[in-house]
Amino acid sequence: MMNILYGLWWYNPLAMLSIMVAYVLGMLVMILGSYVIAPRLASRISGKLSLRTSMFLLGAVIIIGGIAGLLFLAGLVLAAIGVQANPSTGLALVLGVVLMVLILNGITYLISPLMINIMYRARRDEDLQKVVDEVARQAGFRKPPKAVVVEGPPNAFAYGNFLAGRWVAVSSEMLRITSRDELKAVIGHELGHHKHGDNAIMLFMGLIPSVLYYFGLMLVQASFYYSGLSSRRDKSSGGIVFLVAGVAAIILSFLTQILVLAFSRLREYYADAHGAAVAGARNMQRALAKLHVYYSYNKYARASLSESKLRALFIYAFTETYANPYYPAFLPRPPGDFSGIDIDDVIDELRRTQTSSPEEFFSTHPPIPKRIRFLDRLETGVEKL
């Protein structure tokens, strides 16, 4: 076992080439899915299933499919080494990857509230806390989350865990550009994330592609080391099985990650519905429309967010870039002047706007036009939760 693990970390050009090939194949599969498979599948399912049913089915596919794929590939590994070595060696390899991913993600989950507060320089705000308390009472929370204000472009996000408690952060620009009712809708959206347990759920869902990915990397590395242990044909063929299983695991991790992104978009609709329930669908739409106007016409904010490498559960994500809280604080913030802009007209324009499926396919959030139309259907009773 120690020999195999040692070989995993030994640089091997062929292993790197195999990993690159797996990446290329994975990207080709994702692009094919975004342009061909996903739009057709979405059009057939759209309107036939409720939001909760769609989330349940997609979540089941991710969990069952991911675990089944991992077990199948692990079975190939056990079959390849089970004759020459103790079968527990292959099982230990699988469990080692799972344990590594669990530990890394668990540590991140536990320290993330503290890190966010430090990196944001978050500060408590009594006025914002009163709004959060009011919305929390309407939403049936026994204990309202803690409210903090952060500096930066308009945004809001929910974070926390069982140790740090629940938190809601709203940027100073969001407070400035929204009315009280629109702010309540924004906070209602974020409280929806807390109420639905999205932080924990998305953490769990993200573990599946992570385990597959790192398992694949280890198999690719192990394939070359295992093949080099002996010149005997049986061990050489065992190394090929390792390589094929490793490449397959990496490609499967790409596919699973796409499903996780789709699941995340459904959770955003769910949070939008919660925001509409506490503050009205129109206020939720107006808040989204203001975010669209702000980020569409202000280059500084878009640039600062697009350059960031980290992501979080945000109320708004671009179709051309990803929104997240870790923006460069030193960049200038645009004024966000809405004078002369009729937000209701913007809502009507967004309602008619068609979006690009490939762009949405790789995003954690649905595009604004789709969220506007979803809220319309929800208000008229066409959309069922």
C-alpha positions, 0 to 999 in steps of 0.5 A: 500500500505504501509503495502505491501511495508513494507512486501517486505523488511521483511526477510522471509525464505520461500520467500528466498527459493522460490527465490532460486527455481526460480533461479534453474529453471531459470538456468535449462532453460538457460542450456537447451537452450544453449545446445539444443534450441539455436544451432538448432535455430541459424543453421536454421536462420544463413545465411538466414537473414541480420545482420540488420534484425536479430538485428531488429527481436531479438530486437522486441522479447526482447521488445515485449516479455518482456513487454507482460510478465510483463503486463501479470504477472501484470494482475495476480497480479491485479486480485488477489488483485482487489476484496479486494483492490483498483486495483491502488495498483497493478498498483502502485507496477508495476510502483514502480519497473519500476521507481526504475530500471529507476532511478538506471540505469539512475544514473549509465548511467550519472555518468559512464563516470566520474567513468571510467575516475577516475578508469582508471586514463585515460589521454588524448593523442595527438597522439591517438587523431590524429588517432581517428580524422582521423578514425572519418573523414572517418566514417563521424563523425561531431565531433570526440570522445575524445581519452584517454589512460589507463594502462592495458592489450590490449583492447579498449572500447567506453563510454559516454553520452549526458552530458559527450560527446563521449569517446574512450579509448585504453590501452597502451598495445593495442597501443604497440601490434598493427600497425597503420592500426590495431589500426585504425580498433580497433578504427573504431570498437569503433566508430561503437559503438558510431555511432550505439548508442550501449551504449544507446541501450544496456542500454535500452535493459538491463532495461527489464530483470532488471524490470522483475527480481526486480518485481519478487523479490517483488512479492515473498516477497509480497506473504508471507506477503499478505497470512498472512494478513488474514486466509481467503481462498481468501486472501491465494489463492491471496498470491499463485498467487503472489508467482507463478507470482513472480517465473515466473517473475524471470525465464522470466528475465533469459530468457530475459537476454539470448536474450539481450546477443544474441542481444549484440553479434549481435551489436559486429558484427555490430561494427566489420563491421564498423571497417572493413569499415574504415580500411579493414577487414584484419586489423580488423582480425589481431587486433582480432588475436593479442588479441587472442594470447595475452590472450591465452598465458598470464596467468596474463592478463587472471587472472586479467580480469576473477576476475573482477565483472564488464563488459563494451562494449569491443572489445574482450571477452573471451569464457572462461571469460569476459573482462572488464576494471575494472581490478586490476591495481596492477597485473603484465602485461605480455610482449605480445611478438609476435616474432616468431608468424605469425599473418596471420597463427593465423587467418587461424587457428582461421578461422578453429576453432570450438567454443562451443555454451554453452560458447558463449550463456552466453557471451556478445561478439561472440568468435574470430573465429566466428568474423574472419569468419564473416569478411571473409563473409563480405569481399566476399559479402556473409554476408549482413548488 
